[in-house]
Amino acid sequence: MSHLKHTPFTALASLKRKRDCQILPGGVIAVISPKSPHRAGDLGNGSWGRIDYLVKVAGFRLQRVWKF
């Protein structure tokens, strides 16, 4: 039996605290582009795992933006 590592609620709660990521209405996750000078650099492997979970399992869409 496998244990679920993420739930949509916990993944969203964690990502809301990140400066390089915003959760937009309509199920869109906006992430600042890695080449942007406005990037804070606070998205690590764990954050990207949560983003992948939300995109692949929970039906969110990923959008890269230059700045917020």
C-alpha positions, 0 to 999 in steps of 0.5 A: 500500500502506498502513501500519498505524499501530497494532497491538493490542499497541502500542495497549494498551502505550501506553494502560496508561501513561495515568492516565485509562484502564484495560484491564479483563479481557474486552476492556473499556477503562474511561475516566474521564468528562470531567466527573469531578473525578478526571480527570487529563486525559492522554488526547489525540488520539493516545490516542483514536485508539488507543482507536478502533482497539481498539474498531472493529478489535480488538473491545474495548468502551469504558466511561465511568466516574466514577472507578476 
